Amino acid sequence: MPEKKQPAAITLTVRTHDHAEHSISLETLLNTLGIDKDSADCVILEITQDGNDLTASAPVHEAEYPGIALDAHDNHNRVIYLANAELPNDDYPDTSVARLYAGYAQFETDAPIAAVFTPMRGSVLPEYKPAPTKLVYVDTELAQYRPWDHDAHPEHLEEEKRA
């Protein structure tokens, strides 16, 4: 019988201007706050400005697909799916996967419009100089593909105005 997977470890870190890092494990934080570990569901970092917000969230007890989701809410509190990233899992055992989403959950599809698959090479990585090209999937029914223009400044502003 396969061993039951344990949830990913979650650590919160604050980095100062002098690059010093101050970290606390989620378990220690929950103990400090008097919150039962089993009752915690999700860790959320929220940034708010002018009625809009971005949230990065990670489920506390997820063992099969550990990852982080990035969503936004506009000033009408409508959810905008932006991206998620997962550590290797049963579907992609040696690969980290990042998915880009189409936008408003209420009006648009909740399917990813693009995905990037990055092999997790561990100690093998230094052998790759430069690192191999990544594979990016784009759903061309939901998104237009345009190649990256390194000369554009700010990045792709004129292309975005024409879209």
Backbone as JSON, one array per atom type, in Angstrom:
{
  "sequence": "MPEKKQPAAITLTVRTHDHAEHSISLETLLNTLGIDKDSADCVILEITQDGNDLTASAPVHEAEYPGIALDAHDNHNRVIYLANAELPNDDYPDTSVARLYAGYAQFETDAPIAAVFTPMRGSVLPEYKPAPTKLVYVDTELAQYRPWDHDAHPEHLEEEKRA",
  "N": [[0.84, -1.18, 0.0], [0.64, 2.18, -0.94], [2.38, 4.9, 0.64], [0.69, 7.44, 2.48], [0.46, 10.69, 1.2], [1.88, 13.65, 2.53], [0.77, 16.97, 3.37], [2.16, 19.88, 1.75], [4.87, 21.73, 3.18], [4.46, 24.91, 4.66], [5.82, 28.08, 4.77], [6.19, 31.35, 6.03], [7.8, 34.26, 5.03], [9.58, 37.24, 5.63], [11.43, 39.59, 3.96], [14.0, 41.91, 4.47], [15.23, 45.25, 3.61], [18.0, 44.99, 3.64], [18.35, 42.44, 2.8], [18.07, 40.48, 4.71], [16.38, 37.67, 5.99], [13.39, 36.78, 7.62], [11.72, 34.21, 8.96], [8.82, 32.15, 9.54], [7.28, 29.14, 10.36], [4.15, 27.87, 9.17], [2.86, 26.24, 10.99], [4.0, 27.04, 13.46], [3.14, 29.7, 13.52], [0.32, 29.34, 13.61], [0.11, 28.04, 16.09], [1.04, 30.13, 17.76], [-1.01, 31.99, 17.37], [-3.08, 30.63, 18.44], [-4.69, 28.95, 16.92], [-6.23, 26.04, 15.8], [-4.53, 23.61, 13.99], [-5.85, 21.79, 12.3], [-8.18, 23.15, 11.71], [-7.44, 25.22, 10.1], [-7.6, 26.33, 6.77], [-6.61, 27.63, 4.47], [-3.89, 29.65, 3.37], [-3.51, 33.05, 2.88], [-2.23, 35.75, 1.07], [-2.82, 39.1, 0.75], [-3.09, 41.93, -1.32], [-4.11, 45.21, -1.47], [-5.48, 47.96, -3.24], [-7.01, 50.98, -4.05], [-9.59, 49.83, -4.07], [-9.3, 47.5, -5.51], [-7.96, 44.17, -5.51], [-5.26, 41.82, -5.11], [-4.78, 38.38, -4.59], [-2.8, 35.87, -3.24], [-2.95, 32.51, -2.74], [-2.69, 29.53, -0.79], [-3.59, 26.24, -0.26], [-3.83, 24.69, 2.91], [-3.92, 21.95, 3.64], [-3.49, 20.47, 1.36], [-2.27, 17.71, -0.28], [-1.96, 16.27, -2.62], [-1.83, 18.0, -4.88], [0.06, 20.32, -4.42], [0.24, 23.83, -4.34], [0.08, 27.29, -5.48], [-2.34, 29.79, -5.89], [-3.14, 32.66, -7.83], [-5.2, 35.32, -7.75], [-7.48, 38.0, -8.59], [-9.58, 40.7, -7.49], [-11.94, 42.94, -8.62], [-13.0, 46.41, -8.14], [-15.67, 45.99, -7.81], [-15.88, 43.66, -6.56], [-15.71, 41.4, -8.17], [-14.46, 38.26, -9.19], [-11.3, 37.57, -10.59], [-9.63, 35.24, -12.29], [-6.24, 34.62, -12.36], [-3.65, 33.16, -12.31], [-2.03, 30.0, -11.58], [0.3, 27.92, -9.84], [1.93, 24.84, -9.56], [3.65, 22.48, -7.55], [5.69, 19.57, -8.36], [3.67, 16.66, -8.98], [1.38, 13.82, -8.93], [0.36, 13.84, -11.56], [2.29, 15.3, -12.99], [5.13, 14.32, -12.29], [7.86, 15.16, -12.15], [7.91, 17.82, -12.66], [7.27, 21.3, -12.51], [4.33, 23.15, -12.85], [2.91, 25.96, -14.35], [0.03, 27.84, -14.79], [-1.79, 30.11, -16.8], [-4.64, 32.13, -16.6], [-7.89, 33.07, -18.03], [-9.31, 35.27, -17.05], [-12.05, 37.14, -15.82], [-14.07, 35.27, -13.71], [-16.82, 35.15, -13.62], [-17.71, 35.92, -16.16], [-16.1, 34.83, -18.16], [-14.3, 31.96, -19.42], [-13.21, 29.39, -17.11], [-11.08, 27.97, -17.77], [-7.57, 27.27, -18.34], [-5.57, 29.55, -20.26], [-3.0, 29.38, -21.06], [-0.07, 27.41, -20.45], [2.91, 26.58, -18.73], [5.51, 24.3, -18.55], [7.93, 23.24, -16.42], [10.77, 21.4, -15.97], [11.83, 19.93, -12.9], [14.88, 19.8, -11.95], [16.67, 19.51, -9.87], [19.82, 18.74, -8.58], [20.86, 18.4, -11.09], [20.58, 20.6, -12.69], [22.84, 22.52, -12.96], [24.27, 21.38, -15.07], [23.06, 22.2, -17.38], [23.61, 24.69, -19.52], [23.01, 27.16, -21.63], [19.87, 26.87, -19.78], [17.47, 24.49, -20.99], [15.04, 25.3, -23.56], [11.75, 26.19, -22.62], [8.54, 24.58, -22.71], [5.59, 25.95, -23.84], [2.18, 25.99, -23.7], [-0.55, 27.28, -25.51], [-3.9, 28.15, -25.56], [-5.35, 28.8, -28.36], [-7.95, 29.37, -29.02], [-8.9, 30.85, -26.97], [-7.05, 32.81, -26.48], [-4.85, 35.2, -28.0], [-1.81, 34.61, -29.64], [1.32, 36.1, -29.4], [4.65, 36.7, -30.32], [7.35, 37.27, -28.0], [8.67, 40.49, -27.66], [11.65, 41.78, -27.33], [12.59, 44.35, -27.67], [10.57, 46.09, -27.12], [9.31, 48.77, -25.13], [7.47, 50.4, -22.68], [7.03, 46.92, -21.81], [5.52, 45.48, -24.46], [3.45, 47.38, -24.75], [2.34, 48.88, -26.93], [1.42, 46.79, -28.57], [-0.55, 45.71, -26.92], [-2.39, 47.8, -26.86], [-3.38, 47.65, -29.42], [-4.73, 45.27, -29.41]],
  "CA": [[0.0, 0.0, 0.0], [1.48, 3.39, -0.99], [2.34, 5.79, 1.81], [-0.15, 8.62, 2.29], [1.23, 11.92, 1.03], [1.7, 14.7, 3.52], [0.66, 18.3, 2.77], [3.4, 20.64, 1.6], [5.21, 22.63, 4.28], [4.23, 26.32, 4.33], [6.61, 29.0, 5.57], [6.02, 32.76, 5.7], [9.09, 34.92, 5.15], [9.67, 38.67, 5.36], [12.8, 39.98, 3.61], [14.24, 43.32, 4.72], [16.02, 45.94, 2.58], [19.38, 44.49, 3.65], [18.23, 41.05, 2.35], [17.89, 39.53, 5.81], [15.08, 37.0, 5.93], [12.8, 36.39, 8.9], [10.74, 33.21, 8.57], [8.07, 31.42, 10.55], [6.48, 28.08, 9.76], [2.72, 28.05, 9.39], [2.5, 25.55, 12.22], [4.38, 27.9, 14.58], [2.23, 30.85, 13.51], [-0.99, 28.9, 14.1], [0.25, 27.84, 17.54], [1.14, 31.46, 18.38], [-2.32, 32.64, 17.3], [-4.08, 29.79, 19.1], [-5.57, 28.37, 15.9], [-6.04, 24.61, 15.61], [-3.99, 23.33, 12.66], [-6.86, 21.1, 11.49], [-9.24, 24.07, 11.3], [-6.9, 26.13, 9.07], [-7.93, 25.83, 5.43], [-5.88, 28.27, 3.39], [-3.07, 30.81, 3.71], [-3.76, 34.06, 1.85], [-1.55, 37.05, 1.08], [-3.68, 40.01, -0.01], [-2.61, 43.29, -1.57], [-5.29, 45.99, -1.85], [-5.27, 49.36, -3.6], [-8.11, 51.61, -4.79], [-10.75, 48.94, -4.18], [-8.93, 46.28, -6.23], [-6.97, 43.42, -4.75], [-4.63, 40.59, -5.59], [-4.6, 37.42, -3.51], [-2.06, 34.64, -3.47], [-3.46, 31.6, -1.73], [-2.19, 28.15, -0.8], [-4.35, 25.39, 0.66], [-2.99, 24.18, 4.0], [-3.93, 20.49, 3.77], [-3.38, 19.84, 0.04], [-1.12, 16.82, -0.4], [-1.84, 15.74, -3.98], [-1.47, 19.05, -5.85], [0.46, 21.52, -3.69], [0.48, 24.96, -5.23], [-0.36, 28.63, -5.12], [-3.22, 30.44, -6.87], [-3.11, 34.12, -7.83], [-6.47, 35.84, -8.25], [-7.73, 39.41, -8.32], [-10.98, 41.12, -7.34], [-12.03, 44.35, -8.99], [-13.66, 47.21, -7.11], [-17.04, 45.49, -7.68], [-15.66, 42.36, -5.93], [-15.79, 40.29, -9.13], [-13.24, 37.45, -9.16], [-10.54, 37.46, -11.82], [-8.62, 34.19, -12.19], [-5.02, 35.05, -13.04], [-2.66, 32.12, -12.52], [-1.68, 29.11, -10.49], [1.53, 27.17, -10.03], [1.94, 23.62, -8.76], [4.86, 21.68, -7.41], [5.49, 18.25, -8.98], [2.59, 15.87, -8.39], [1.2, 12.55, -9.64], [0.17, 14.09, -12.98], [3.57, 15.77, -13.52], [5.97, 13.99, -11.14], [9.17, 15.82, -12.12], [7.71, 19.09, -13.34], [6.44, 22.36, -11.94], [3.44, 23.64, -13.89], [2.28, 27.25, -14.12], [-1.06, 28.07, -15.74], [-2.32, 31.46, -16.91], [-6.08, 32.01, -16.83], [-8.49, 34.01, -18.96], [-9.83, 36.5, -16.46], [-13.25, 37.16, -14.98], [-14.7, 33.97, -13.51], [-18.26, 35.29, -13.84], [-18.03, 36.19, -17.55], [-15.23, 34.14, -19.1], [-14.02, 30.57, -19.06], [-12.26, 29.18, -16.03], [-10.01, 27.11, -18.3], [-6.32, 28.0, -18.56], [-5.3, 29.98, -21.64], [-1.63, 29.0, -21.36], [0.6, 26.65, -19.4], [4.35, 26.39, -18.88], [5.97, 23.11, -17.85], [9.35, 23.39, -16.13], [11.31, 20.25, -15.25], [12.51, 20.18, -11.64], [16.07, 18.98, -12.16], [17.48, 19.35, -8.67], [21.25, 18.97, -8.74], [21.24, 18.26, -12.49], [20.45, 21.88, -13.38], [24.08, 23.16, -13.4], [24.76, 20.79, -16.31], [22.39, 22.86, -18.5], [24.03, 26.08, -19.69], [21.88, 27.67, -20.86], [18.79, 25.93, -19.52], [16.72, 24.21, -22.21], [13.84, 26.08, -23.84], [10.55, 25.66, -21.96], [7.39, 24.33, -23.55], [4.46, 26.77, -23.45], [0.96, 25.68, -24.44], [-1.48, 28.4, -25.56], [-5.19, 27.82, -26.15], [-5.56, 29.89, -29.32], [-9.37, 29.72, -29.09], [-9.16, 31.77, -25.87], [-6.01, 33.84, -26.38], [-4.01, 35.45, -29.16], [-0.39, 34.41, -29.4], [2.26, 37.04, -30.01], [5.99, 36.43, -29.8], [7.93, 38.25, -27.1], [9.48, 41.5, -28.34], [12.6, 42.29, -26.34], [12.86, 45.77, -27.89], [9.42, 46.9, -26.69], [9.43, 49.38, -23.79], [7.35, 49.29, -21.73], [6.79, 45.63, -22.43], [4.37, 45.19, -25.32], [2.37, 48.35, -24.55], [1.68, 49.18, -28.2], [0.68, 45.59, -29.0], [-1.73, 45.58, -26.08], [-3.36, 48.82, -27.28], [-3.99, 47.21, -30.69], [-5.49, 44.01, -29.22]],
  "C": [[0.89, 1.25, 0.0], [1.29, 4.26, 0.25], [1.51, 7.02, 1.5], [0.72, 9.86, 2.21], [0.88, 12.92, 2.12], [1.54, 16.04, 2.81], [2.03, 18.98, 2.69], [3.62, 21.53, 2.83], [5.03, 24.08, 3.81], [5.02, 27.17, 5.31], [6.33, 30.41, 5.1], [7.34, 33.46, 5.98], [8.95, 36.4, 4.83], [11.14, 38.96, 5.09], [12.94, 41.48, 3.8], [15.09, 43.93, 3.6], [17.46, 45.44, 2.51], [19.43, 42.99, 3.33], [18.22, 40.03, 3.48], [16.49, 38.94, 5.71], [14.66, 36.54, 7.31], [11.63, 35.48, 8.57], [10.05, 32.6, 9.79], [7.26, 30.34, 9.83], [5.01, 28.35, 10.04], [2.3, 27.39, 10.69], [2.83, 26.4, 13.45], [3.46, 29.11, 14.66], [0.85, 30.48, 14.05], [-0.95, 28.67, 15.61], [0.28, 29.17, 18.28], [-0.21, 32.15, 18.43], [-3.42, 31.83, 17.99], [-5.09, 29.19, 18.14], [-5.22, 26.89, 15.74], [-5.61, 24.34, 14.17], [-5.03, 22.68, 11.75], [-7.96, 22.03, 11.01], [-8.75, 25.07, 10.24], [-7.13, 25.52, 7.69], [-6.97, 26.35, 4.37], [-5.04, 29.41, 3.96], [-3.21, 31.79, 2.56], [-2.91, 35.29, 2.11], [-2.39, 37.96, 0.2], [-3.03, 41.38, -0.1], [-3.8, 44.07, -2.11], [-4.89, 47.43, -2.16], [-6.46, 49.84, -4.42], [-9.29, 50.67, -5.04], [-10.5, 47.67, -4.97], [-7.95, 45.5, -5.35], [-6.43, 42.24, -5.53], [-4.51, 39.67, -4.38], [-3.79, 36.25, -4.02], [-2.5, 33.7, -2.37], [-2.88, 30.2, -1.92], [-3.02, 27.35, 0.18], [-3.42, 24.72, 1.66], [-2.86, 22.66, 3.97], [-3.79, 19.77, 2.44], [-2.11, 19.0, -0.04], [-0.89, 16.37, -1.84], [-1.34, 16.77, -4.99], [-1.08, 20.33, -5.12], [0.79, 22.66, -4.65], [-0.04, 26.26, -4.66], [-1.21, 29.19, -6.25], [-3.09, 31.95, -6.71], [-4.39, 34.6, -8.5], [-6.55, 37.32, -7.94], [-9.23, 39.59, -8.11], [-11.01, 42.58, -7.73], [-12.82, 45.12, -7.93], [-15.17, 46.93, -7.01], [-17.04, 44.09, -7.07], [-15.89, 41.18, -6.86], [-14.43, 39.59, -9.18], [-12.61, 37.38, -10.55], [-9.48, 36.38, -11.6], [-7.39, 34.62, -12.98], [-4.07, 33.9, -13.34], [-2.63, 31.15, -11.35], [-0.39, 28.4, -10.85], [1.51, 26.0, -9.07], [3.34, 23.04, -8.69], [4.65, 20.35, -8.14], [4.43, 17.45, -8.21], [2.42, 14.59, -9.21], [1.01, 12.75, -11.14], [1.47, 14.49, -13.67], [4.62, 15.56, -12.44], [7.31, 14.71, -11.06], [9.11, 17.24, -12.67], [6.87, 20.04, -12.51], [5.62, 22.92, -13.09], [2.84, 24.97, -13.47], [1.23, 27.46, -15.21], [-1.52, 29.52, -15.66], [-3.8, 31.34, -17.28], [-6.64, 33.2, -17.59], [-9.07, 35.26, -18.33], [-11.07, 36.28, -15.62], [-13.96, 35.81, -14.92], [-16.19, 34.02, -13.87], [-18.61, 35.38, -15.33], [-17.26, 35.34, -18.55], [-15.01, 32.7, -18.64], [-13.08, 30.48, -17.86], [-11.15, 28.22, -16.46], [-8.73, 27.92, -18.48], [-6.16, 28.38, -20.03], [-3.87, 29.65, -22.05], [-1.06, 28.23, -20.17], [2.07, 26.49, -19.75], [4.76, 25.22, -18.0], [7.48, 23.21, -17.67], [9.86, 22.17, -15.37], [12.03, 20.68, -13.98], [13.72, 19.25, -11.63], [16.92, 18.77, -10.93], [18.94, 19.64, -8.95], [21.72, 18.84, -10.18], [21.31, 19.61, -13.19], [21.78, 22.51, -13.79], [24.67, 22.59, -14.69], [24.16, 21.48, -17.54], [22.82, 24.32, -18.54], [23.96, 26.4, -21.17], [20.84, 26.58, -20.64], [18.01, 25.69, -20.81], [15.48, 25.09, -22.34], [12.64, 25.39, -23.19], [9.45, 25.46, -23.01], [6.22, 25.13, -23.0], [3.27, 26.38, -24.33], [0.06, 26.91, -24.38], [-2.76, 27.93, -26.22], [-5.57, 28.97, -27.07], [-7.04, 30.19, -29.57], [-9.72, 30.76, -28.03], [-8.19, 32.94, -25.82], [-5.27, 33.98, -27.7], [-2.57, 35.24, -28.77], [0.4, 35.5, -30.12], [3.64, 36.72, -29.45], [6.49, 37.58, -28.93], [8.82, 39.2, -27.89], [10.39, 42.15, -27.31], [12.89, 43.78, -26.51], [11.73, 46.67, -27.41], [9.67, 47.47, -25.29], [8.36, 50.45, -23.66], [6.88, 48.04, -22.45], [5.46, 45.58, -23.16], [3.22, 46.19, -25.22], [1.63, 48.63, -25.85], [0.88, 48.0, -28.72], [-0.61, 45.44, -28.21], [-2.8, 46.59, -26.47], [-4.07, 48.39, -28.55], [-4.86, 45.98, -30.53], [-6.97, 44.28, -29.04]]
}
